[in-house]
Amino acid sequence: MNLRSFSGVVDESLQVFFCYSRQDDSLRRELVDHLAGLINCGYITIWYDRMIEPGSNWQNEIEDQLRAADIVLLLVSAGFIASKYCYNNEMSLALERHRRGEVCVIPVILRPCDWKHPPLINLQALPTDGKPVVRQGCLNDESLNDVAREIRRVVEGMRKKRQPPPTPSTGVSDHVVPPPKGSWLNKITRKLRILLFRRRYRFDRRMEWAIISLLLILLIASPLILKRIFPPPPIQNVEKFISFGEKPLLDPRQDESAKAKYYYSQKLSGMQEFKKEHYKQASEIFNNIRKDAKNVVERYRNDTSDKNSEKVAALATLKDPEILIFRNNAQARQNHKDRPESTLYTIAVAAPMKKYAGSQILLGVAQAQDKAVNAPEDSKLNLQVLIADDGNYKSQAKNIATELAKNQKDVIAVVGHYASSSTCSALPQYSEGNLVVISPGSTMFGMRSECRDNNKVFFRTVSSTQVEAESLVTHLLNNSGKPNPQVVVFYNPEEEFSKSLFKQFKKVLEKDKKGRVIGVSSLSAPNFSLTQELGKSKQADALAVFPDGQTEDSNNSFYRAIEVIEKTDKLILGANSLYLMETLNNLKDLQLNNRLIIAVDWYPNQPGADVFSTPAEQYWYGNVNYRTAMAYEATEILVKILLKSGVQNNRSSIKDNLSTFSPTKSSVVRDLTVSFEENGDRNEKNIRVLVTPIKPTNLEQNNSQLKFCIVNSPAC
């Protein structure tokens, strides 16, 4: 193997290269999810071709990464074998290094195909016995678990080989062994040993107490002292997760039509001009992309078919919030360049950009920024938005927060994060940097107190899990037909949001003995058995299904929740994290109408919501959901503060104004105001909108996707 030199403990990640066909990108993502444990503990770092930055020589980049890799995973399918570049170029180079003992090459059989011939047949393939991951058209999670386990075994074996040989004993007992690098406690201990034991000092009683007192003071003050003496190492690779317009962070479009490729190439051209600081040219390119796409949609306005590739590509482009944000960032910078006396304000939006929820949050921020940058002269604001991808990983969210709070000094506020676990992990860093964060999605109860927000920088436009629980319990009591309904709860006890919603739900339900939780099932349990757990719920009047927000640290608990919904015929009270149409489309053949109930903070058809839903549909050529509305409102609040006279372009001024923010007209619901409680929670929201999937028979003829409607409304 490619044994690098180390001193001390093994602390360098093994590099894993994914060689795959673009047709199998979704399976590649699934495998990355199953390798999250190895990634999070720093055992491996991964690389695949979608990580190539715009403007790079992609062929050279791929070859460089292949030559640096410690492990190469060949994701084998018919598409892989048919790809001349994958099979003849990438695999050939990998096998050449494998023969020299420089890299470990592992075939992973994704789909049934004719792979059992040289050179693949000469390699030990995964899953066990070379059985494909996808069998009879269905993805087998156990096969992916098998692949992940075997890769972990290989990684641990390679790490052991890299351990330095033990130093032979010389029999000399007075040699002082230096402590591991970076261990402050060992450094202090070593100095004391040298002082107290290698030199024969004698101390009186007072001097001994003085030394003990000094050690106690050092122990208590060590966190503060250490931060100055031994600052934490710089965060690696954070730059690839943040962008003003130099690189894309959203998932690239999968559409392979000529028009889609044209739009994406234009987007790359705009980013290249932005990177060169040619802001006027960049703004024009981004503007022309949306203009051309609008013309295409207008041209085919009467064509309702989804087979028109030009129209499909144009609609997808118009729903890309990055294009709008990058355009307005370029415009704001050009305005500041033309008029240096005008202030350039900077905020950030942090969310999982590869997830549907993250892109929905980005839509709201993009719309509010566009309105501010292109407003009439007396209310125009040079507002630029830094996009940050937290990946729905707690560790990544924490690194992002550290970068924004400490290194991006121009950032005066953050809109984000989505998942409560991400926000909670990041909040101490924001608090230390006095950087305000307004969340459009994190609903965990008691966020400030639970997540060490000492400087009170956390606010949110959504209601908490307490309001969500009260809304669900009210519906249960009014519709179960039982005086004291019994509920079995499915949740993830290892994730903050899911745990908080369960706690609040149980508290509200059992208050005054209105109902009772008779059973609890952990969606994250290693030995989770769907049949066994559902068997425990036979006496229940309803199931409460509270999965996490698809956080990358939570394994398969979200998908287990979907399986629970699929296999039960009882009333289901669902967490707002289930409000994802592309996930629930797997359940579109089920009769979930008025049986699956979800409580959300905003819905397009609720009374007064048209004040936002109508312009949003014109911006994005389609419906938006509560995440977009809450992100829009959060950004609008910041814009209103910045337009106030006397507000300075710094973090303290923003925080002071938010802390004393008086009730203001809501920008997403007519006749509603927005303000904050002392703990940063949204003040006016004490009940949520209850939604349920539309009956399959009520779906539009040309749209078979599962949609939602307000419970008991005519549409349901």
C-alpha angles and dihedrals in degrees: 000000000000097000112192122196118261136177118209121347124005105261105151121101121236112241116236120198121200115214108189148134117263087236087068097050093116091054090047088056091049091053091049088054090054090050092053092107092059091044095048094050091050097246093124141017119203134217133187134163096266088069091068109117120236114270094024123127095254096198093053091044092053092048092048091051092046091053091049096046123111094193128027118197113203105203098206124206137130088272091053093050091046093051107094093198095050095042103035103030112026098032093044092054091046093050091047089057090043091057089052090052093244099118141020113237117199123183113214110197106219102172137011108277142137099275103133098104134087131326096018095044089061091064128075104249133206143259098051112285090008093278110162122251091230112055125179089351094304127111110237110214092191089059090053089048088052090051091049092049093051093047089051088053090052092047093050090048092051091048091053090053089054093055109114115246114262115263109252115245115252096188092241107133102184096064112118109224111215113238122244113284114268096021103127093183092056091047092054091043091052093051091050091049091053091046099044105031109027091049120050103230123164120209131193122229095267092051090050091053090047090054092047091049091049091052091050091051091049090049093051095042096039097105092057094040094047094053088060100038098036107024114195115265116266115270111257125230097355089135091070089060097052132063141170090186105305095105139007121255101180118090110274114251115266093211109116097191119126092245093052091050090049093053092047093049089052090050089053090050090053091050091050091053090047090052089052088052091245090140098166093054092044092051091050093050094050091045092051091051092059092040093054092045091051090052091052092050091048091049092055096036093129094045105096095173119113089214095080100103094191093055093043091052092046093051092048090051093050089052092055105105093189091070091055094044093047090049093051093043088055091045093049092049092047090050090052091046091052092044110028091180090066115091121246110210122200129201130166133221116208120191141123098283095188090057127080091237091055094052090049090054089049091055091060094048092046092052094049092047092049090052091050098045094046098039122123114288096261093056101029117129128196094223122166124188125214110208115214124187112211091178090217086277117131093214093048091048089052092050091048090051092050090051094048095043098044110023106026095063093167091064106100100177142008130219105207174336118206106202118056090224091057093047092046091051092049099040099084089056093049090046093051090050092046087235115153117229122193111193122208093186115022109102105165110139117250095013097167096049096039096047102044099252095167095166094048097236097144122103132156139198093205125076122250131257087263090067091043091052093047091051093050094045091050090054091047093052092047097046110028094082089221126106094221107020119204120220137193113207126212112194145139109255091190096062125074101224096044092046092048094049091050092050093049093044093052091046094051095041096049096042108115087001093279090150142335141239104227099177143016128203125191112225090197097052111127091224095045111157115189094200093048095047094047088050088063091057099062093108094046123109091206143003123232109208112192111170123173123259093269092273112180091232093061103072115211101334094116093054091046087057089055089052091052090054091047095053103043132076096195129105108282124207104199134197118244088248086077090064092105118119097196090056097044091048084085085067098045093115092059124092097241096147109128088352099080108052122189126182115217134175097232138014127186094235099046115112111282096008092111088081085078106016094060098055090038091057089051091051097046103025093234146045123305129202139222093280090061092046094049092047090049091051092048091052092044090055090055091047091052091051093049091051092055115104115253096025111132128215095250140094098251092055092051092048093048092050093047092049090056096035107149120215108287132184111274116244094210105043125039116234092017126111131208128219138133136250121231090266093054095257122137107269107207103046115093099145135034134219112259115221134181134186115274116248111267088236090059096055117116113263094241096041119059094172116122112254136185134238135184111273112262092006121134090254089063 
